[in-house]
Amino acid sequence: MTADVLAAGWTDAGSIGYPVVFGGVLLGSIVPVVPTGAVVGAGAAVALTTDHLSLPVVLALAVLGAWLGDVVTFAICRFGGPAAVRWVARGQHAERIAEVREQFRRHGWQIVVVGRLLPAGRIPVLLAAGALAYPWRRLLPASFLAATAWASAYALLGVVSGGIFDSPLVATLIATLLVLAVGLVLNLVSQHRSRAATAPPDQLSAPEAGRGSAPKAGPDAAAPAVCERP
């Protein structure tokens, strides 16, 4: 039994191919237990290596699933009670949510788009949007744009994998690994930027202070420095 035969059941559009893409992305956008990016990348890889799935349909279903998932999550954050909001915010740090809320006040819909693309950025943004009662007329187009950019980025990884490997099973595996690797890199970059942003000011100014207090050569080298006093 070849790899193509093993993958045939999943790639059959009449069975579970399209429902897996849509349902997996929708479920993972509401309850983050499904690697939604891997689902989109795998679907795109299968669509490129077989005739059973259509790449535009896979992309459209991924966008729709991500958008509906974000809308449902936002509705819970805005209209749900304290217990529902705590359920959405589980595992989130309070200082991170407060930081995103402040950014949301300044940038609005731009944060919705960026939050969708960054690892672990979507939930704090939707929590902030719900707490600030962000208007639906602005959230819906912003979240749709964010879902489109997100789905297109991960589908592109699947297209790259499918363009290199002819086997749908191998292409799916490589696409999944690419998605996980990109997510890991983005997460590391985000953590590094967060640590740099929260570093104490004295750590940032210590080198400059050291350079400014270095003794100068010349006849006045022994004179006490008084320029650092206010």
MODELLER restraints for C-alpha pairs under 7 A, 6 or more apart:
rsr = mdl.restraints
at = mdl.atoms
rsr.add(forms.Gaussian(group=physical.xy_distance, feature=features.Distance(at['CA:3:A'], at['CA:169:A']), mean=6.07, stdev=0.5))
rsr.add(forms.Gaussian(group=physical.xy_distance, feature=features.Distance(at['CA:4:A'], at['CA:167:A']), mean=6.30, stdev=0.5))
rsr.add(forms.Gaussian(group=physical.xy_distance, feature=features.Distance(at['CA:4:A'], at['CA:168:A']), mean=6.40, stdev=0.5))
rsr.add(forms.Gaussian(group=physical.xy_distance, feature=features.Distance(at['CA:4:A'], at['CA:169:A']), mean=6.52, stdev=0.5))
rsr.add(forms.Gaussian(group=physical.xy_distance, feature=features.Distance(at['CA:7:A'], at['CA:168:A']), mean=6.79, stdev=0.5))
rsr.add(forms.Gaussian(group=physical.xy_distance, feature=features.Distance(at['CA:7:A'], at['CA:169:A']), mean=5.84, stdev=0.5))
rsr.add(forms.Gaussian(group=physical.xy_distance, feature=features.Distance(at['CA:10:A'], at['CA:16:A']), mean=6.10, stdev=0.5))
rsr.add(forms.Gaussian(group=physical.xy_distance, feature=features.Distance(at['CA:10:A'], at['CA:17:A']), mean=5.32, stdev=0.5))
rsr.add(forms.Gaussian(group=physical.xy_distance, feature=features.Distance(at['CA:11:A'], at['CA:17:A']), mean=5.37, stdev=0.5))
rsr.add(forms.Gaussian(group=physical.xy_distance, feature=features.Distance(at['CA:11:A'], at['CA:46:A']), mean=6.72, stdev=0.5))
rsr.add(forms.Gaussian(group=physical.xy_distance, feature=features.Distance(at['CA:11:A'], at['CA:52:A']), mean=5.62, stdev=0.5))
rsr.add(forms.Gaussian(group=physical.xy_distance, feature=features.Distance(at['CA:11:A'], at['CA:53:A']), mean=6.51, stdev=0.5))
rsr.add(forms.Gaussian(group=physical.xy_distance, feature=features.Distance(at['CA:12:A'], at['CA:52:A']), mean=5.39, stdev=0.5))
rsr.add(forms.Gaussian(group=physical.xy_distance, feature=features.Distance(at['CA:13:A'], at['CA:52:A']), mean=5.55, stdev=0.5))
rsr.add(forms.Gaussian(group=physical.xy_distance, feature=features.Distance(at['CA:13:A'], at['CA:53:A']), mean=5.81, stdev=0.5))
rsr.add(forms.Gaussian(group=physical.xy_distance, feature=features.Distance(at['CA:18:A'], at['CA:58:A']), mean=6.85, stdev=0.5))
rsr.add(forms.Gaussian(group=physical.xy_distance, feature=features.Distance(at['CA:21:A'], at['CA:39:A']), mean=6.10, stdev=0.5))
rsr.add(forms.Gaussian(group=physical.xy_distance, feature=features.Distance(at['CA:21:A'], at['CA:40:A']), mean=6.48, stdev=0.5))
rsr.add(forms.Gaussian(group=physical.xy_distance, feature=features.Distance(at['CA:21:A'], at['CA:43:A']), mean=6.59, stdev=0.5))
rsr.add(forms.Gaussian(group=physical.xy_distance, feature=features.Distance(at['CA:21:A'], at['CA:58:A']), mean=6.85, stdev=0.5))
rsr.add(forms.Gaussian(group=physical.xy_distance, feature=features.Distance(at['CA:21:A'], at['CA:61:A']), mean=6.73, stdev=0.5))
rsr.add(forms.Gaussian(group=physical.xy_distance, feature=features.Distance(at['CA:21:A'], at['CA:62:A']), mean=6.32, stdev=0.5))
rsr.add(forms.Gaussian(group=physical.xy_distance, feature=features.Distance(at['CA:22:A'], at['CA:61:A']), mean=5.18, stdev=0.5))
rsr.add(forms.Gaussian(group=physical.xy_distance, feature=features.Distance(at['CA:22:A'], at['CA:62:A']), mean=5.70, stdev=0.5))
rsr.add(forms.Gaussian(group=physical.xy_distance, feature=features.Distance(at['CA:22:A'], at['CA:65:A']), mean=5.29, stdev=0.5))
rsr.add(forms.Gaussian(group=physical.xy_distance, feature=features.Distance(at['CA:23:A'], at['CA:65:A']), mean=6.96, stdev=0.5))
rsr.add(forms.Gaussian(group=physical.xy_distance, feature=features.Distance(at['CA:24:A'], at['CA:34:A']), mean=6.54, stdev=0.5))
rsr.add(forms.Gaussian(group=physical.xy_distance, feature=features.Distance(at['CA:24:A'], at['CA:36:A']), mean=6.42, stdev=0.5))
rsr.add(forms.Gaussian(group=physical.xy_distance, feature=features.Distance(at['CA:24:A'], at['CA:39:A']), mean=6.76, stdev=0.5))
rsr.add(forms.Gaussian(group=physical.xy_distance, feature=features.Distance(at['CA:25:A'], at['CA:36:A']), mean=4.94, stdev=0.5))
rsr.add(forms.Gaussian(group=physical.xy_distance, feature=features.Distance(at['CA:25:A'], at['CA:39:A']), mean=6.99, stdev=0.5))
rsr.add(forms.Gaussian(group=physical.xy_distance, feature=features.Distance(at['CA:25:A'], at['CA:62:A']), mean=6.23, stdev=0.5))
rsr.add(forms.Gaussian(group=physical.xy_distance, feature=features.Distance(at['CA:25:A'], at['CA:65:A']), mean=5.30, stdev=0.5))
rsr.add(forms.Gaussian(group=physical.xy_distance, feature=features.Distance(at['CA:25:A'], at['CA:66:A']), mean=5.79, stdev=0.5))
rsr.add(forms.Gaussian(group=physical.xy_distance, feature=features.Distance(at['CA:26:A'], at['CA:65:A']), mean=4.31, stdev=0.5))
rsr.add(forms.Gaussian(group=physical.xy_distance, feature=features.Distance(at['CA:26:A'], at['CA:66:A']), mean=5.65, stdev=0.5))
rsr.add(forms.Gaussian(group=physical.xy_distance, feature=features.Distance(at['CA:26:A'], at['CA:68:A']), mean=6.74, stdev=0.5))
rsr.add(forms.Gaussian(group=physical.xy_distance, feature=features.Distance(at['CA:26:A'], at['CA:69:A']), mean=5.10, stdev=0.5))
rsr.add(forms.Gaussian(group=physical.xy_distance, feature=features.Distance(at['CA:28:A'], at['CA:34:A']), mean=4.59, stdev=0.5))
rsr.add(forms.Gaussian(group=physical.xy_distance, feature=features.Distance(at['CA:28:A'], at['CA:35:A']), mean=6.65, stdev=0.5))
rsr.add(forms.Gaussian(group=physical.xy_distance, feature=features.Distance(at['CA:28:A'], at['CA:36:A']), mean=5.72, stdev=0.5))
rsr.add(forms.Gaussian(group=physical.xy_distance, feature=features.Distance(at['CA:29:A'], at['CA:66:A']), mean=5.93, stdev=0.5))
rsr.add(forms.Gaussian(group=physical.xy_distance, feature=features.Distance(at['CA:29:A'], at['CA:69:A']), mean=4.69, stdev=0.5))
rsr.add(forms.Gaussian(group=physical.xy_distance, feature=features.Distance(at['CA:29:A'], at['CA:70:A']), mean=6.25, stdev=0.5))
rsr.add(forms.Gaussian(group=physical.xy_distance, feature=features.Distance(at['CA:30:A'], at['CA:69:A']), mean=5.19, stdev=0.5))
rsr.add(forms.Gaussian(group=physical.xy_distance, feature=features.Distance(at['CA:30:A'], at['CA:70:A']), mean=6.99, stdev=0.5))
rsr.add(forms.Gaussian(group=physical.xy_distance, feature=features.Distance(at['CA:30:A'], at['CA:73:A']), mean=5.93, stdev=0.5))
rsr.add(forms.Gaussian(group=physical.xy_distance, feature=features.Distance(at['CA:37:A'], at['CA:154:A']), mean=5.79, stdev=0.5))
rsr.add(forms.Gaussian(group=physical.xy_distance, feature=features.Distance(at['CA:37:A'], at['CA:179:A']), mean=6.28, stdev=0.5))
rsr.add(forms.Gaussian(group=physical.xy_distance, feature=features.Distance(at['CA:38:A'], at['CA:176:A']), mean=4.81, stdev=0.5))
rsr.add(forms.Gaussian(group=physical.xy_distance, feature=features.Distance(at['CA:38:A'], at['CA:179:A']), mean=5.68, stdev=0.5))
rsr.add(forms.Gaussian(group=physical.xy_distance, feature=features.Distance(at['CA:40:A'], at['CA:62:A']), mean=6.40, stdev=0.5))
rsr.add(forms.Gaussian(group=physical.xy_distance, feature=features.Distance(at['CA:40:A'], at['CA:151:A']), mean=6.79, stdev=0.5))
rsr.add(forms.Gaussian(group=physical.xy_distance, feature=features.Distance(at['CA:40:A'], at['CA:154:A']), mean=6.09, stdev=0.5))
rsr.add(forms.Gaussian(group=physical.xy_distance, feature=features.Distance(at['CA:40:A'], at['CA:155:A']), mean=5.65, stdev=0.5))
rsr.add(forms.Gaussian(group=physical.xy_distance, feature=features.Distance(at['CA:41:A'], at['CA:154:A']), mean=5.24, stdev=0.5))
rsr.add(forms.Gaussian(group=physical.xy_distance, feature=features.Distance(at['CA:41:A'], at['CA:155:A']), mean=4.81, stdev=0.5))
rsr.add(forms.Gaussian(group=physical.xy_distance, feature=features.Distance(at['CA:41:A'], at['CA:157:A']), mean=5.85, stdev=0.5))
rsr.add(forms.Gaussian(group=physical.xy_distance, feature=features.Distance(at['CA:41:A'], at['CA:158:A']), mean=4.16, stdev=0.5))
rsr.add(forms.Gaussian(group=physical.xy_distance, feature=features.Distance(at['CA:41:A'], at['CA:175:A']), mean=5.44, stdev=0.5))
rsr.add(forms.Gaussian(group=physical.xy_distance, feature=features.Distance(at['CA:41:A'], at['CA:176:A']), mean=6.25, stdev=0.5))
rsr.add(forms.Gaussian(group=physical.xy_distance, feature=features.Distance(at['CA:41:A'], at['CA:179:A']), mean=6.88, stdev=0.5))
rsr.add(forms.Gaussian(group=physical.xy_distance, feature=features.Distance(at['CA:42:A'], at['CA:158:A']), mean=5.85, stdev=0.5))
rsr.add(forms.Gaussian(group=physical.xy_distance, feature=features.Distance(at['CA:42:A'], at['CA:172:A']), mean=4.53, stdev=0.5))
rsr.add(forms.Gaussian(group=physical.xy_distance, feature=features.Distance(at['CA:42:A'], at['CA:175:A']), mean=5.68, stdev=0.5))
rsr.add(forms.Gaussian(group=physical.xy_distance, feature=features.Distance(at['CA:42:A'], at['CA:176:A']), mean=6.04, stdev=0.5))
rsr.add(forms.Gaussian(group=physical.xy_distance, feature=features.Distance(at['CA:43:A'], at['CA:58:A']), mean=6.44, stdev=0.5))
rsr.add(forms.Gaussian(group=physical.xy_distance, feature=features.Distance(at['CA:44:A'], at['CA:55:A']), mean=5.82, stdev=0.5))
rsr.add(forms.Gaussian(group=physical.xy_distance, feature=features.Distance(at['CA:44:A'], at['CA:58:A']), mean=6.57, stdev=0.5))
rsr.add(forms.Gaussian(group=physical.xy_distance, feature=features.Distance(at['CA:44:A'], at['CA:155:A']), mean=5.33, stdev=0.5))
rsr.add(forms.Gaussian(group=physical.xy_distance, feature=features.Distance(at['CA:44:A'], at['CA:158:A']), mean=4.83, stdev=0.5))
rsr.add(forms.Gaussian(group=physical.xy_distance, feature=features.Distance(at['CA:44:A'], at['CA:159:A']), mean=5.82, stdev=0.5))
rsr.add(forms.Gaussian(group=physical.xy_distance, feature=features.Distance(at['CA:45:A'], at['CA:158:A']), mean=4.28, stdev=0.5))
rsr.add(forms.Gaussian(group=physical.xy_distance, feature=features.Distance(at['CA:45:A'], at['CA:159:A']), mean=5.40, stdev=0.5))
rsr.add(forms.Gaussian(group=physical.xy_distance, feature=features.Distance(at['CA:45:A'], at['CA:161:A']), mean=6.11, stdev=0.5))
rsr.add(forms.Gaussian(group=physical.xy_distance, feature=features.Distance(at['CA:45:A'], at['CA:162:A']), mean=4.52, stdev=0.5))
rsr.add(forms.Gaussian(group=physical.xy_distance, feature=features.Distance(at['CA:45:A'], at['CA:168:A']), mean=6.78, stdev=0.5))
rsr.add(forms.Gaussian(group=physical.xy_distance, feature=features.Distance(at['CA:45:A'], at['CA:171:A']), mean=5.64, stdev=0.5))
rsr.add(forms.Gaussian(group=physical.xy_distance, feature=features.Distance(at['CA:45:A'], at['CA:172:A']), mean=5.53, stdev=0.5))
rsr.add(forms.Gaussian(group=physical.xy_distance, feature=features.Distance(at['CA:45:A'], at['CA:175:A']), mean=6.63, stdev=0.5))
rsr.add(forms.Gaussian(group=physical.xy_distance, feature=features.Distance(at['CA:46:A'], at['CA:53:A']), mean=6.94, stdev=0.5))
rsr.add(forms.Gaussian(group=physical.xy_distance, feature=features.Distance(at['CA:46:A'], at['CA:162:A']), mean=6.98, stdev=0.5))
rsr.add(forms.Gaussian(group=physical.xy_distance, feature=features.Distance(at['CA:46:A'], at['CA:168:A']), mean=5.14, stdev=0.5))
rsr.add(forms.Gaussian(group=physical.xy_distance, feature=features.Distance(at['CA:46:A'], at['CA:172:A']), mean=6.32, stdev=0.5))
rsr.add(forms.Gaussian(group=physical.xy_distance, feature=features.Distance(at['CA:47:A'], at['CA:53:A']), mean=4.59, stdev=0.5))
rsr.add(forms.Gaussian(group=physical.xy_distance, feature=features.Distance(at['CA:47:A'], at['CA:54:A']), mean=5.40, stdev=0.5))
rsr.add(forms.Gaussian(group=physical.xy_distance, feature=features.Distance(at['CA:47:A'], at['CA:55:A']), mean=5.20, stdev=0.5))
rsr.add(forms.Gaussian(group=physical.xy_distance, feature=features.Distance(at['CA:48:A'], at['CA:55:A']), mean=6.80, stdev=0.5))
rsr.add(forms.Gaussian(group=physical.xy_distance, feature=features.Distance(at['CA:48:A'], at['CA:159:A']), mean=6.44, stdev=0.5))
rsr.add(forms.Gaussian(group=physical.xy_distance, feature=features.Distance(at['CA:48:A'], at['CA:162:A']), mean=5.48, stdev=0.5))
rsr.add(forms.Gaussian(group=physical.xy_distance, feature=features.Distance(at['CA:49:A'], at['CA:162:A']), mean=5.70, stdev=0.5))
rsr.add(forms.Gaussian(group=physical.xy_distance, feature=features.Distance(at['CA:49:A'], at['CA:166:A']), mean=5.80, stdev=0.5))
rsr.add(forms.Gaussian(group=physical.xy_distance, feature=features.Distance(at['CA:49:A'], at['CA:167:A']), mean=6.67, stdev=0.5))
rsr.add(forms.Gaussian(group=physical.xy_distance, feature=features.Distance(at['CA:49:A'], at['CA:168:A']), mean=5.47, stdev=0.5))
rsr.add(forms.Gaussian(group=physical.xy_distance, feature=features.Distance(at['CA:50:A'], at['CA:168:A']), mean=6.88, stdev=0.5))
rsr.add(forms.Gaussian(group=physical.xy_distance, feature=features.Distance(at['CA:59:A'], at['CA:151:A']), mean=6.50, stdev=0.5))
rsr.add(forms.Gaussian(group=physical.xy_distance, feature=features.Distance(at['CA:59:A'], at['CA:152:A']), mean=6.92, stdev=0.5))
rsr.add(forms.Gaussian(group=physical.xy_distance, feature=features.Distance(at['CA:59:A'], at['CA:155:A']), mean=6.89, stdev=0.5))
rsr.add(forms.Gaussian(group=physical.xy_distance, feature=features.Distance(at['CA:62:A'], at['CA:151:A']), mean=5.97, stdev=0.5))
rsr.add(forms.Gaussian(group=physical.xy_distance, feature=features.Distance(at['CA:63:A'], at['CA:147:A']), mean=5.27, stdev=0.5))
rsr.add(forms.Gaussian(group=physical.xy_distance, feature=features.Distance(at['CA:63:A'], at['CA:148:A']), mean=5.29, stdev=0.5))
rsr.add(forms.Gaussian(group=physical.xy_distance, feature=features.Distance(at['CA:63:A'], at['CA:151:A']), mean=5.73, stdev=0.5))
rsr.add(forms.Gaussian(group=physical.xy_distance, feature=features.Distance(at['CA:66:A'], at['CA:147:A']), mean=5.58, stdev=0.5))
rsr.add(forms.Gaussian(group=physical.xy_distance, feature=features.Distance(at['CA:67:A'], at['CA:143:A']), mean=6.19, stdev=0.5))
rsr.add(forms.Gaussian(group=physical.xy_distance, feature=features.Distance(at['CA:67:A'], at['CA:144:A']), mean=5.54, stdev=0.5))
rsr.add(forms.Gaussian(group=physical.xy_distance, feature=features.Distance(at['CA:67:A'], at['CA:147:A']), mean=5.48, stdev=0.5))
rsr.add(forms.Gaussian(group=physical.xy_distance, feature=features.Distance(at['CA:74:A'], at['CA:126:A']), mean=5.41, stdev=0.5))
rsr.add(forms.Gaussian(group=physical.xy_distance, feature=features.Distance(at['CA:74:A'], at['CA:130:A']), mean=5.91, stdev=0.5))
rsr.add(forms.Gaussian(group=physical.xy_distance, feature=features.Distance(at['CA:76:A'], at['CA:84:A']), mean=6.56, stdev=0.5))
rsr.add(forms.Gaussian(group=physical.xy_distance, feature=features.Distance(at['CA:76:A'], at['CA:85:A']), mean=6.77, stdev=0.5))
rsr.add(forms.Gaussian(group=physical.xy_distance, feature=features.Distance(at['CA:77:A'], at['CA:85:A']), mean=5.35, stdev=0.5))
rsr.add(forms.Gaussian(group=physical.xy_distance, feature=features.Distance(at['CA:77:A'], at['CA:127:A']), mean=5.62, stdev=0.5))
rsr.add(forms.Gaussian(group=physical.xy_distance, feature=features.Distance(at['CA:77:A'], at['CA:130:A']), mean=4.80, stdev=0.5))
rsr.add(forms.Gaussian(group=physical.xy_distance, feature=features.Distance(at['CA:77:A'], at['CA:131:A']), mean=6.93, stdev=0.5))
rsr.add(forms.Gaussian(group=physical.xy_distance, feature=features.Distance(at['CA:78:A'], at['CA:130:A']), mean=3.98, stdev=0.5))
rsr.add(forms.Gaussian(group=physical.xy_distance, feature=features.Distance(at['CA:78:A'], at['CA:131:A']), mean=6.16, stdev=0.5))
rsr.add(forms.Gaussian(group=physical.xy_distance, feature=features.Distance(at['CA:78:A'], at['CA:133:A']), mean=6.36, stdev=0.5))
rsr.add(forms.Gaussian(group=physical.xy_distance, feature=features.Distance(at['CA:97:A'], at['CA:124:A']), mean=5.25, stdev=0.5))
rsr.add(forms.Gaussian(group=physical.xy_distance, feature=features.Distance(at['CA:97:A'], at['CA:128:A']), mean=6.91, stdev=0.5))
rsr.add(forms.Gaussian(group=physical.xy_distance, feature=features.Distance(at['CA:100:A'], at['CA:124:A']), mean=6.44, stdev=0.5))
rsr.add(forms.Gaussian(group=physical.xy_distance, feature=features.Distance(at['CA:100:A'], at['CA:125:A']), mean=6.23, stdev=0.5))
rsr.add(forms.Gaussian(group=physical.xy_distance, feature=features.Distance(at['CA:100:A'], at['CA:128:A']), mean=6.72, stdev=0.5))
rsr.add(forms.Gaussian(group=physical.xy_distance, feature=features.Distance(at['CA:101:A'], at['CA:128:A']), mean=4.85, stdev=0.5))
rsr.add(forms.Gaussian(group=physical.xy_distance, feature=features.Distance(at['CA:104:A'], at['CA:111:A']), mean=6.11, stdev=0.5))
rsr.add(forms.Gaussian(group=physical.xy_distance, feature=features.Distance(at['CA:104:A'], at['CA:128:A']), mean=7.00, stdev=0.5))
rsr.add(forms.Gaussian(group=physical.xy_distance, feature=features.Distance(at['CA:109:A'], at['CA:139:A']), mean=6.86, stdev=0.5))
rsr.add(forms.Gaussian(group=physical.xy_distance, feature=features.Distance(at['CA:109:A'], at['CA:142:A']), mean=5.53, stdev=0.5))
rsr.add(forms.Gaussian(group=physical.xy_distance, feature=features.Distance(at['CA:111:A'], at['CA:125:A']), mean=6.95, stdev=0.5))
rsr.add(forms.Gaussian(group=physical.xy_distance, feature=features.Distance(at['CA:112:A'], at['CA:125:A']), mean=6.28, stdev=0.5))
rsr.add(forms.Gaussian(group=physical.xy_distance, feature=features.Distance(at['CA:112:A'], at['CA:142:A']), mean=6.36, stdev=0.5))
rsr.add(forms.Gaussian(group=physical.xy_distance, feature=features.Distance(at['CA:112:A'], at['CA:143:A']), mean=6.29, stdev=0.5))
rsr.add(forms.Gaussian(group=physical.xy_distance, feature=features.Distance(at['CA:112:A'], at['CA:146:A']), mean=6.78, stdev=0.5))
rsr.add(forms.Gaussian(group=physical.xy_distance, feature=features.Distance(at['CA:113:A'], at['CA:142:A']), mean=6.52, stdev=0.5))
rsr.add(forms.Gaussian(group=physical.xy_distance, feature=features.Distance(at['CA:113:A'], at['CA:143:A']), mean=6.61, stdev=0.5))
rsr.add(forms.Gaussian(group=physical.xy_distance, feature=features.Distance(at['CA:113:A'], at['CA:145:A']), mean=6.83, stdev=0.5))
rsr.add(forms.Gaussian(group=physical.xy_distance, feature=features.Distance(at['CA:113:A'], at['CA:146:A']), mean=4.30, stdev=0.5))
rsr.add(forms.Gaussian(group=physical.xy_distance, feature=features.Distance(at['CA:115:A'], at['CA:121:A']), mean=4.35, stdev=0.5))
rsr.add(forms.Gaussian(group=physical.xy_distance, feature=features.Distance(at['CA:115:A'], at['CA:122:A']), mean=4.59, stdev=0.5))
rsr.add(forms.Gaussian(group=physical.xy_distance, feature=features.Distance(at['CA:115:A'], at['CA:125:A']), mean=6.11, stdev=0.5))
rsr.add(forms.Gaussian(group=physical.xy_distance, feature=features.Distance(at['CA:116:A'], at['CA:122:A']), mean=4.88, stdev=0.5))
rsr.add(forms.Gaussian(group=physical.xy_distance, feature=features.Distance(at['CA:116:A'], at['CA:146:A']), mean=5.88, stdev=0.5))
rsr.add(forms.Gaussian(group=physical.xy_distance, feature=features.Distance(at['CA:116:A'], at['CA:150:A']), mean=6.68, stdev=0.5))
rsr.add(forms.Gaussian(group=physical.xy_distance, feature=features.Distance(at['CA:117:A'], at['CA:150:A']), mean=5.76, stdev=0.5))
rsr.add(forms.Gaussian(group=physical.xy_distance, feature=features.Distance(at['CA:118:A'], at['CA:186:A']), mean=6.91, stdev=0.5))
rsr.add(forms.Gaussian(group=physical.xy_distance, feature=features.Distance(at['CA:119:A'], at['CA:183:A']), mean=6.54, stdev=0.5))
rsr.add(forms.Gaussian(group=physical.xy_distance, feature=features.Distance(at['CA:119:A'], at['CA:186:A']), mean=6.61, stdev=0.5))
rsr.add(forms.Gaussian(group=physical.xy_distance, feature=features.Distance(at['CA:119:A'], at['CA:187:A']), mean=5.68, stdev=0.5))
rsr.add(forms.Gaussian(group=physical.xy_distance, feature=features.Distance(at['CA:154:A'], at['CA:179:A']), mean=6.79, stdev=0.5))
rsr.add(forms.Gaussian(group=physical.xy_distance, feature=features.Distance(at['CA:157:A'], at['CA:175:A']), mean=6.01, stdev=0.5))
rsr.add(forms.Gaussian(group=physical.xy_distance, feature=features.Distance(at['CA:157:A'], at['CA:178:A']), mean=6.73, stdev=0.5))
rsr.add(forms.Gaussian(group=physical.xy_distance, feature=features.Distance(at['CA:157:A'], at['CA:179:A']), mean=6.89, stdev=0.5))
rsr.add(forms.Gaussian(group=physical.xy_distance, feature=features.Distance(at['CA:158:A'], at['CA:175:A']), mean=4.89, stdev=0.5))
rsr.add(forms.Gaussian(group=physical.xy_distance, feature=features.Distance(at['CA:161:A'], at['CA:171:A']), mean=5.24, stdev=0.5))
rsr.add(forms.Gaussian(group=physical.xy_distance, feature=features.Distance(at['CA:161:A'], at['CA:174:A']), mean=6.09, stdev=0.5))
rsr.add(forms.Gaussian(group=physical.xy_distance, feature=features.Distance(at['CA:161:A'], at['CA:175:A']), mean=5.41, stdev=0.5))
rsr.add(forms.Gaussian(group=physical.xy_distance, feature=features.Distance(at['CA:162:A'], at['CA:171:A']), mean=5.09, stdev=0.5))
rsr.add(forms.Gaussian(group=physical.xy_distance, feature=features.Distance(at['CA:165:A'], at['CA:171:A']), mean=5.47, stdev=0.5))
rsr.add(forms.Gaussian(group=physical.xy_distance, feature=features.Distance(at['CA:215:A'], at['CA:221:A']), mean=6.30, stdev=0.5))
